[in-house]
Amino acid sequence: MASEKKAWIISVDMGYGHQRAAYPLKDIAYERIITANSDKIVTPKEKKQWQRLQAYYEGLSRFSSHPLLKYVWKAYDKFQSISPYYPFRDLSKPTLGSMLTHRLIRKNFVRSVVDYVKIKKAPIVSTFFAPALAAAHAGTKDVYCVVTDTDINRVWAPEFPKKDRIYYLTPTEHSTRRLAEYGVPKENIFFTGFPLPKENTGRDMEILRKDIGRRLPNLDPKKAYAKRHMGIVKKWLGKDYRTRSDHPLTLTFVIGGAGAQKEIGGEILKSLREKIKKHELRLNLIAGTHFEIYNYFRSLISELGLEAEYGTYVNVLCELDKRTHFEKFNQLLHTTDIIWTKPSELCFYTALGLPIIISPPIGAHEKFNEQWLTMMGTGFAQEDPRFVNEWLFEWLDDGFLAEGAWQGFTEAPKYGTYNIEAIVFSKNKKDVKLRY
């Protein structure tokens, strides 16, 4: 079985998305999950190259909400923009970004990782395009690239797509078709779904069914959704159907990898202060690994007189490293009812039966993620955060968020991690029966 086999799992430390995609694959990782821009095997020269790229991106991400510098971000975002999808056409010709990436690879960018994985013959699974492209350029066989957004830039595909053989594992049918536009042979693209943490799903979704069973009563306090759909919900959940939750209504606000949008979290905290004090709601503020943001939230909690509620009805999650952060965050999701975040890779977590309140997207790929969420009926653009104490509870009373949770649970792909393992370790990939 896949869990008895091993692959090289490679990611990058740029925000959270690529490492969040790699984390669920830890069970099949040979040695460890290799972080291509910071692992001990990476040469100092390569680390400096990565550091410049990361500092550039994160700096620009913060500019996106700055009133004076947002135009700098817009110029960069135009460079990384994604071509309109329609009409379907041949986009296999390399773009400037694609040519620059391959130029770096020909100058041995990511070479230290590619050389290291030669010590054991095993599949290479990368959650970022550069290591996959570098491995294919070096002639490595059995290379897989996990796509981490609903739509992607041409830079994800090889310079000459039919020459370099890379298998792509996509989170949506749209990203599957996009890679075909970029010239990747269809037999090398597999729609698997995004890799979700096994501790939040279970192999047959037994964990997920329990979680959504406990979540729906909080999302439907006036039974507006249950009155219309109780029969189908009971049929799907069976013994996990509940009429009362075992935890208070819980909203989890998540900061982006570059630390952007902390002010939105601050406005949410201020607006929900009285609800928290009355124990009508629990608020989780996710600071990731940003201790300056942790301090910002903790100071605000103190200023608002919520210290007595800290640890029970208001929490701030911040960890020293991302792996621990993912572990603790996934634990929180069991008792989270609503996620509020920008439409990053967390948009795919709607498959866990979680409605997503969408804060403004940062970057072209996040705009496509937002579109995917809203088209499925699982994502809701935020209203003014200063008045969340009003509009959030109207949404709950009307059953909108319960409906979003159920749509995510039933419509979004849930088996991504297991599908990826099946494809990677299968000799006859066409015969693999994928589940969604």
TIGUPA-885097 format. One record per residue (C-alpha): residue number from 1; x, y, z; residue in three letters. Coordinates in Angstrom, 2 decimals, always signed. Layout:
  seq       xx       yy       zz  type
  NUM        X        Y        Z   ALA
...
***
This chain:
  seq       xx       yy       zz  type
    1    +0.00    +0.00    +0.00   MET
    2    +1.06    +3.65    -0.53   ALA
    3    +1.82    +4.13    +3.17   SER
    4    +4.43    +1.33    +2.93   GLU
    5    +6.20    +3.04    +0.03   LYS
    6    +8.28    +6.17    +0.01   LYS
    7    +8.79    +9.16    -2.25   ALA
    8   +10.90   +12.27    -2.12   TRP
    9    +8.53   +15.03    -0.97   ILE
   10    +9.84   +18.49    -1.84   ILE
   11    +8.35   +21.86    -0.95   SER
   12    +9.45   +25.47    -0.55   VAL
   13    +9.18   +27.95    +2.29   ASP
   14    +7.31   +30.77    +0.54   MET
   15    +4.18   +31.61    +2.46   GLY
   16    +2.25   +28.57    +3.69   TYR
   17    +0.63   +27.12    +0.57   GLY
   18    +3.34   +24.84    -0.75   HIS
   19    +4.29   +23.48    +2.66   GLN
   20    +0.64   +23.04    +3.62   ARG
   21    +0.22   +20.93    +0.48   ALA
   22    +3.28   +18.83    +1.38   ALA
   23    +2.36   +18.25    +5.04   TYR
   24    -0.41   +15.65    +4.39   PRO
   25    +2.12   +13.62    +2.36   LEU
   26    +4.51   +13.27    +5.31   LYS
   27    +3.60    +9.59    +5.75   ASP
   28    +5.18    +8.71    +2.41   ILE
   29    +8.17   +11.07    +2.67   ALA
   30   +11.55    +9.39    +2.38   TYR
   31   +13.73   +10.77    +5.23   GLU
   32   +11.72   +14.01    +5.58   ARG
   33    +9.90   +16.68    +3.64   ILE
   34   +12.72   +18.57    +1.93   ILE
   35   +12.31   +22.35    +1.85   THR
   36   +14.10   +23.33    -1.35   ALA
   37   +15.07   +26.82    -0.27   ASN
   38   +16.19   +26.21    +3.34   SER
   39   +17.05   +22.54    +3.87   ASP
   40   +20.51   +21.68    +5.22   LYS
   41   +21.48   +20.18    +1.85   ILE
   42   +20.92   +23.46    -0.01   VAL
   43   +24.09   +25.37    -0.90   THR
   44   +24.62   +28.88    +0.51   PRO
   45   +24.50   +30.30    -3.01   LYS
   46   +21.10   +28.76    -3.69   GLU
   47   +19.78   +29.87    -0.31   LYS
   48   +20.68   +33.46    -1.14   LYS
   49   +18.84   +33.19    -4.46   GLN
   50   +15.75   +31.87    -2.70   TRP
   51   +15.97   +34.49    +0.06   GLN
   52   +15.97   +37.29    -2.49   ARG
   53   +12.92   +35.81    -4.22   LEU
   54   +11.06   +35.29    -0.94   GLN
   55   +11.88   +38.75    +0.45   ALA
   56   +10.77   +40.29    -2.83   TYR
   57    +7.44   +38.44    -2.89   TYR
   58    +6.58   +38.91    +0.80   GLU
   59    +7.51   +42.57    +0.67   GLY
   60    +5.28   +43.11    -2.34   LEU
   61    +2.46   +41.14    -0.69   SER
   62    +2.50   +43.58    +2.20   ARG
   63    +2.44   +46.47    -0.30   PHE
   64    -0.90   +45.17    -1.63   SER
   65    -2.82   +46.79    +1.24   SER
   66    -0.61   +49.88    +1.64   HIS
   67    -2.35   +53.00    +0.29   PRO
   68    +0.85   +54.43    -1.23   LEU
   69    +2.69   +51.28    -2.33   LEU
   70    -0.20   +49.18    -3.66   LYS
   71    +0.71   +50.29    -7.20   TYR
   72    +4.06   +48.54    -6.87   VAL
   73    +2.17   +45.32    -6.08   TRP
   74    -0.17   +45.86    -9.04   LYS
   75    +2.81   +46.13   -11.40   ALA
   76    +4.25   +42.88   -10.04   TYR
   77    +0.87   +41.17   -10.12   ASP
   78    +0.51   +42.06   -13.79   LYS
   79    +3.83   +40.30   -14.46   PHE
   80    +2.61   +37.12   -12.74   GLN
   81    -0.90   +37.37   -14.16   SER
   82    -2.69   +34.39   -15.69   ILE
   83    -3.99   +34.61   -19.26   SER
   84    -7.76   +34.58   -19.74   PRO
   85    -8.97   +31.00   -19.97   TYR
   86   -11.41   +31.50   -22.84   TYR
   87   -11.23   +30.93   -25.71   PRO
   88    -9.40   +27.62   -25.26   PHE
   89    -6.23   +27.92   -27.31   ARG
   90    -2.60   +26.87   -27.58   ASP
   91    -0.58   +28.63   -24.86   LEU
   92    +2.39   +26.26   -25.02   SER
   93    +4.80   +28.97   -26.15   LYS
   94    +7.11   +29.89   -23.24   PRO
   95    +6.45   +33.24   -21.56   THR
   96    +9.08   +35.61   -20.22   LEU
   97    +8.63   +34.21   -16.70   GLY
   98    +8.96   +30.67   -17.99   SER
   99   +12.13   +31.45   -19.92   MET
  100   +13.68   +33.21   -16.92   LEU
  101   +12.89   +30.24   -14.65   THR
  102   +14.52   +27.77   -17.04   HIS
  103   +17.49   +30.06   -17.48   ARG
  104   +18.04   +29.88   -13.71   LEU
  105   +17.64   +26.10   -13.79   ILE
  106   +20.25   +25.79   -16.54   ARG
  107   +22.54   +27.74   -14.20   LYS
  108   +22.02   +25.04   -11.53   ASN
  109   +19.20   +26.63    -9.56   PHE
  110   +17.72   +23.94    -7.24   VAL
  111   +20.56   +21.65    -8.34   ARG
  112   +21.62   +20.72    -4.80   SER
  113   +18.21   +19.15    -4.09   VAL
  114   +18.12   +17.38    -7.44   VAL
  115   +21.58   +15.91    -6.83   ASP
  116   +20.73   +14.85    -3.28   TYR
  117   +17.63   +12.83    -4.18   VAL
  118   +19.74   +10.64    -6.44   LYS
  119   +20.89    +8.70    -3.36   ILE
  120   +17.66    +6.71    -3.50   LYS
  121   +15.59    +5.80    -6.54   LYS
  122   +12.11    +6.95    -5.59   ALA
  123    +9.39    +9.15    -7.11   PRO
  124    +9.84   +12.89    -6.68   ILE
  125    +6.74   +14.78    -5.57   VAL
  126    +7.11   +18.56    -5.49   SER
  127    +4.49   +21.06    -4.36   THR
  128    +6.27   +23.88    -6.20   PHE
  129    +7.10   +24.03    -9.87   PHE
  130   +10.84   +24.89    -9.72   ALA
  131   +12.09   +21.62    -8.11   PRO
  132    +9.93   +19.56   -10.48   ALA
  133   +11.17   +21.46   -13.52   LEU
  134   +14.80   +21.20   -12.33   ALA
  135   +14.49   +17.45   -11.75   ALA
  136   +13.00   +16.90   -15.22   ALA
  137   +15.71   +19.10   -16.78   HIS
  138   +18.35   +16.90   -15.12   ALA
  139   +16.82   +13.83   -16.74   GLY
  140   +15.20   +12.46   -13.58   THR
  141   +12.30   +10.09   -14.17   LYS
  142    +9.09    +9.70   -12.18   ASP
  143    +8.61   +13.39   -11.31   VAL
  144    +5.28   +14.70    -9.99   TYR
  145    +4.17   +18.27    -9.41   CYS
  146    +1.27   +19.07    -7.06   VAL
  147    -0.62   +22.15    -8.24   VAL
  148    -1.67   +24.37    -5.35   THR
  149    -4.20   +26.78    -6.90   ASP
  150    -7.34   +26.56    -9.02   THR
  151    -5.50   +28.27   -11.89   ASP
  152    -1.80   +28.74   -12.55   ILE
  153    +0.69   +30.78   -14.54   ASN
  154    +2.48   +29.34   -17.58   ARG
  155    +5.67   +29.16   -15.46   VAL
  156    +4.39   +25.92   -13.87   TRP
  157    +4.75   +24.01   -17.14   ALA
  158    +8.07   +23.01   -18.76   PRO
  159    +9.61   +25.32   -21.33   GLU
  160    +8.95   +22.60   -23.89   PHE
  161    +6.00   +20.65   -22.38   PRO
  162    +6.14   +17.63   -24.64   LYS
  163    +9.88   +17.15   -24.10   LYS
  164   +10.18   +17.18   -20.30   ASP
  165    +7.90   +14.55   -18.78   ARG
  166    +6.35   +15.68   -15.52   ILE
  167    +3.14   +14.26   -14.07   TYR
  168    +0.84   +16.96   -12.74   TYR
  169    -1.57   +16.38    -9.84   LEU
  170    -4.26   +19.04    -9.93   THR
  171    -6.80   +20.30    -7.36   PRO
  172    -9.55   +21.20    -9.83   THR
  173   -10.78   +20.32   -13.29   GLU
  174   -10.08   +23.91   -14.33   HIS
  175    -6.37   +23.66   -13.49   SER
  176    -6.32   +20.33   -15.34   THR
  177    -7.58   +21.97   -18.52   ARG
  178    -5.25   +24.93   -18.03   ARG
  179    -2.18   +22.66   -18.11   LEU
  180    -3.49   +21.15   -21.34   ALA
  181    -3.62   +24.71   -22.74   GLU
  182    +0.02   +25.07   -21.75   TYR
  183    +0.88   +22.03   -23.86   GLY
  184    +1.25   +19.39   -21.15   VAL
  185    +0.08   +16.04   -22.61   PRO
  186    -3.31   +15.06   -21.19   LYS
  187    -2.02   +11.63   -20.18   GLU
  188    +0.40   +13.39   -17.80   ASN
  189    -2.29   +15.34   -15.94   ILE
  190    -4.37   +13.83   -13.14   PHE
  191    -7.21   +15.60   -11.39   PHE
  192    -6.68   +14.37    -7.82   THR
  193    -7.97   +17.16    -5.61   GLY
  194    -5.84   +19.15    -3.17   PHE
  195    -4.00   +17.11    -0.50   PRO
  196    -5.94   +17.49    +2.74   LEU
  197    -4.68   +16.36    +6.18   PRO
  198    -5.57   +12.75    +6.93   LYS
  199    -6.24   +13.63   +10.57   GLU
  200    -9.15   +15.77    +9.35   ASN
  201   -10.63   +13.30    +6.88   THR
  202    -9.87    +9.65    +7.61   GLY
  203    -9.46    +7.19    +4.73   ARG
  204   -13.24    +6.87    +4.25   ASP
  205   -14.10   +10.36    +5.53   MET
  206   -15.20    +8.96    +8.90   GLU
  207   -13.46   +11.79   +10.80   ILE
  208   -14.87   +14.42    +8.47   LEU
  209   -18.44   +13.15    +8.85   ARG
  210   -18.17   +13.45   +12.64   LYS
  211   -16.81   +16.98   +12.40   ASP
  212   -19.48   +18.29   +10.04   ILE
  213   -22.17   +16.56   +12.09   GLY
  214   -21.10   +18.61   +15.11   ARG
  215   -20.64   +21.75   +13.02   ARG
  216   -23.99   +22.06   +11.25   LEU
  217   -26.08   +22.82   +14.38   PRO
  218   -23.89   +25.87   +15.06   ASN
  219   -24.20   +27.07   +11.47   LEU
  220   -27.98   +26.66   +11.40   ASP
  221   -29.26   +28.00   +14.76   PRO
  222   -32.81   +28.59   +13.48   LYS
  223   -32.92   +25.36   +11.44   LYS
  224   -33.44   +27.35    +8.24   ALA
  225   -31.27   +24.94    +6.26   TYR
  226   -32.33   +21.81    +8.16   ALA
  227   -36.01   +22.42    +7.38   LYS
  228   -35.22   +22.25    +3.68   ARG
  229   -32.58   +19.53    +3.59   HIS
  230   -32.73   +17.49    +6.80   MET
  231   -33.55   +14.29    +4.90   GLY
  232   -30.48   +14.33    +2.67   ILE
  233   -28.20   +15.45    +5.52   VAL
  234   -29.38   +12.58    +7.74   LYS
  235   -28.91   +10.11    +4.88   LYS
  236   -25.30   +11.22    +4.24   TRP
  237   -24.21   +11.49    +7.87   LEU
  238   -26.08    +8.53    +9.37   GLY
  239   -24.99    +8.00   +12.97   LYS
  240   -22.95   +11.23   +12.84   ASP
  241   -26.03   +13.43   +12.40   TYR
  242   -26.47   +15.82   +15.36   ARG
  243   -29.10   +18.32   +16.45   THR
  244   -26.78   +20.03   +18.98   ARG
  245   -23.10   +20.86   +18.83   SER
  246   -20.56   +19.97   +21.50   ASP
  247   -18.69   +23.28   +21.14   HIS
  248   -19.54   +27.00   +20.94   PRO
  249   -19.91   +28.71   +17.58   LEU
  250   -16.28   +29.10   +16.47   THR
  251   -14.83   +31.46   +13.88   LEU
  252   -11.19   +31.02   +12.82   THR
  253    -9.44   +33.96   +11.13   PHE
  254    -6.23   +33.05    +9.28   VAL
  255    -3.38   +35.42    +8.43   ILE
  256    -1.60   +34.92    +5.10   GLY
  257    +1.95   +33.60    +4.87   GLY
  258    +3.44   +37.04    +4.29   ALA
  259    +1.62   +38.36    +7.36   GLY
  260    -0.80   +40.50    +5.35   ALA
  261    -4.29   +41.57    +6.52   GLN
  262    -3.70   +41.47   +10.28   LYS
  263    -5.79   +44.64   +10.51   GLU
  264    -8.84   +42.70    +9.37   ILE
  265    -8.29   +40.33   +12.28   GLY
  266    -8.09   +43.32   +14.57   GLY
  267   -11.40   +44.72   +13.33   GLU
  268   -13.06   +41.31   +13.75   ILE
  269   -11.84   +41.11   +17.33   LEU
  270   -13.14   +44.59   +18.15   LYS
  271   -16.52   +43.96   +16.56   SER
  272   -17.05   +40.60   +18.25   LEU
  273   -15.81   +41.73   +21.66   ARG
  274   -19.22   +41.63   +23.34   GLU
  275   -20.12   +38.27   +21.79   LYS
  276   -16.87   +36.85   +23.14   ILE
  277   -17.42   +38.33   +26.60   LYS
  278   -20.92   +36.82   +26.70   LYS
  279   -19.50   +33.47   +25.55   HIS
  280   -21.75   +33.47   +22.49   GLU
  281   -18.83   +32.88   +20.16   LEU
  282   -15.23   +31.65   +20.19   ARG
  283   -12.66   +33.40   +18.00   LEU
  284    -9.39   +31.79   +16.89   ASN
  285    -6.79   +34.16   +15.44   LEU
  286    -4.14   +32.31   +13.44   ILE
  287    -0.81   +34.15   +13.35   ALA
  288    +1.13   +31.24   +11.85   GLY
  289    +4.82   +31.71   +12.66   THR
  290    +4.67   +35.52   +12.84   HIS
  291    +5.36   +36.48   +16.44   PHE
  292    +4.97   +40.19   +15.71   GLU
  293    +1.37   +39.43   +14.68   ILE
  294    +0.91   +37.25   +17.76   TYR
  295    +1.99   +40.25   +19.89   ASN
  296    -0.36   +42.53   +17.94   TYR
  297    -3.36   +40.30   +18.69   PHE
  298    -2.38   +39.67   +22.32   ARG
  299    -2.03   +43.41   +22.97   SER
  300    -5.41   +44.06   +21.39   LEU
  301    -7.03   +41.30   +23.46   ILE
  302    -5.67   +42.95   +26.59   SER
  303    -6.79   +46.43   +25.51   GLU
  304   -10.32   +45.14   +24.87   LEU
  305   -10.55   +43.60   +28.33   GLY
  306   -10.71   +40.00   +27.07   LEU
  307    -7.88   +38.48   +29.12   GLU
  308   -10.38   +36.46   +31.18   ALA
  309   -11.64   +34.83   +27.98   GLU
  310    -8.17   +34.12   +26.57   TYR
  311    -7.58   +30.40   +26.11   GLY
  312   -11.28   +29.58   +26.05   THR
  313   -13.31   +32.04   +23.96   TYR
  314   -10.47   +33.84   +22.21   VAL
  315    -7.21   +32.20   +21.13   ASN
  316    -4.10   +33.16   +19.18   VAL
  317    -2.19   +30.36   +17.48   LEU
  318    +1.49   +31.01   +16.78   CYS
  319    +4.28   +28.44   +16.57   GLU
  320    +8.02   +28.45   +16.02   LEU
  321    +7.91   +26.24   +12.93   ASP
  322    +5.37   +25.54   +10.22   LYS
  323    +5.07   +21.79   +10.78   ARG
  324    +3.97   +22.38   +14.38   THR
  325    +1.70   +25.16   +13.16   HIS
  326    -0.01   +22.79   +10.71   PHE
  327    -0.46   +20.15   +13.42   GLU
  328    -2.05   +22.61   +15.87   LYS
  329    -4.11   +24.30   +13.16   PHE
  330    -5.53   +20.98   +11.97   ASN
  331    -6.53   +20.18   +15.56   GLN
  332    -8.40   +23.49   +15.78   LEU
  333   -10.31   +22.67   +12.62   LEU
  334   -12.19   +19.86   +14.38   HIS
  335   -14.08   +22.48   +16.39   THR
  336   -13.98   +25.31   +13.84   THR
  337   -17.29   +26.20   +12.22   ASP
  338   -16.23   +29.02    +9.86   ILE
  339   -12.89   +29.97    +8.30   ILE
  340   -12.20   +33.60    +7.41   TRP
  341    -9.17   +34.04    +5.19   THR
  342    -7.93   +35.36    +1.89   LYS
  343    -8.50   +32.81    -0.91   PRO
  344    -5.14   +31.07    -0.67   SER
  345    -4.63   +27.29    -0.68   GLU
  346    -7.02   +27.22    +2.29   LEU
  347    -9.89   +27.62    -0.18   CYS
  348    -9.60   +23.85    -0.72   PHE
  349   -10.28   +23.25    +2.97   TYR
  350   -13.92   +23.96    +2.22   THR
  351   -13.96   +20.24    +1.32   ALA
  352   -13.78   +19.65    +5.09   LEU
  353   -17.29   +21.05    +5.32   GLY
  354   -16.11   +24.54    +6.19   LEU
  355   -17.73   +27.69    +4.78   PRO
  356   -15.15   +30.31    +3.85   ILE
  357   -15.56   +34.04    +4.48   ILE
  358   -13.26   +35.55    +1.87   ILE
  359   -11.06   +38.53    +2.64   SER
  360    -9.62   +40.44    -0.37   PRO
  361    -7.42   +38.27    -2.62   PRO
  362    -3.74   +39.05    -3.06   ILE
  363    -2.47   +38.06    -6.49   GLY
  364    -4.00   +36.76    -9.70   ALA
  365    -4.15   +33.13    -8.56   HIS
  366    -6.16   +34.07    -5.46   GLU
  367    -8.74   +35.85    -7.61   LYS
  368    -9.32   +32.56    -9.44   PHE
  369    -9.51   +30.73    -6.10   ASN
  370   -12.17   +33.19    -4.96   GLU
  371   -14.13   +32.63    -8.15   GLN
  372   -14.00   +28.85    -7.62   TRP
  373   -15.31   +29.18    -4.06   LEU
  374   -18.18   +31.48    -4.96   THR
  375   -19.22   +29.41    -7.98   MET
  376   -19.49   +26.34    -5.74   MET
  377   -21.51   +28.27    -3.18   GLY
  378   -19.02   +27.59    -0.37   THR
  379   -17.31   +30.98    -0.20   GLY
  380   -18.75   +34.36    +0.79   PHE
  381   -17.04   +37.71    +0.19   ALA
  382   -16.62   +39.51    +3.49   GLN
  383   -18.80   +42.46    +4.37   GLU
  384   -17.28   +45.30    +6.40   ASP
  385   -15.31   +43.59    +9.24   PRO
  386   -16.27   +46.42   +11.60   ARG
  387   -19.85   +45.18   +11.54   PHE
  388   -19.32   +41.44   +11.53   VAL
  389   -21.25   +41.30   +14.81   ASN
  390   -24.34   +42.11   +12.73   GLU
  391   -24.06   +40.52    +9.28   TRP
  392   -22.46   +37.24   +10.40   LEU
  393   -25.43   +36.39   +12.58   PHE
  394   -27.91   +37.28    +9.85   GLU
  395   -26.08   +34.81    +7.57   TRP
  396   -26.31   +32.16   +10.28   LEU
  397   -30.01   +32.74   +10.90   ASP
  398   -30.73   +32.44    +7.18   ASP
  399   -28.79   +29.17    +6.91   GLY
  400   -26.38   +30.51    +4.28   PHE
  401   -23.25   +29.24    +6.04   LEU
  402   -24.78   +25.83    +6.76   ALA
  403   -25.52   +25.52    +3.06   GLU
  404   -21.95   +26.57    +2.23   GLY
  405   -20.56   +23.96    +4.62   ALA
  406   -22.68   +21.22    +3.07   TRP
  407   -21.78   +22.28    -0.47   GLN
  408   -18.08   +22.12    +0.40   GLY
  409   -18.47   +18.70    +2.00   PHE
  410   -20.42   +17.20    -0.89   THR
  411   -18.97   +19.01    -3.94   GLU
  412   -15.29   +19.82    -3.31   ALA
  413   -12.71   +17.02    -3.79   PRO
  414   -11.88   +15.41    -0.43   LYS
  415    -9.62   +12.49    -1.32   TYR
  416    -6.65   +14.44    -2.72   GLY
  417    -4.01   +12.94    -0.42   THR
  418    -5.10    +9.36    -1.07   TYR
  419    -5.47    +9.96    -4.82   ASN
  420    -1.96   +11.41    -5.00   ILE
  421    -0.49    +8.42    -3.19   GLU
  422    -2.35    +6.05    -5.51   ALA
  423    -1.09    +7.79    -8.68   ILE
  424    +2.51    +8.15    -7.49   VAL
  425    +2.89    +4.47    -6.60   PHE
  426    +0.89    +2.99    -9.47   SER
  427    +2.57    +1.36   -12.47   LYS
  428    -0.62    +1.57   -14.52   ASN
  429    -1.81    +5.09   -13.80   LYS
  430    -4.68    +4.95   -16.28   LYS
  431    -6.25    +2.15   -14.24   ASP
  432    -6.24    +4.03   -10.93   VAL
  433    -9.79    +4.67    -9.70   LYS
  434    -9.75    +8.16    -8.22   LEU
  435   -12.25    +9.27    -5.60   ARG
  436   -13.61   +12.75    -5.00   TYR
***
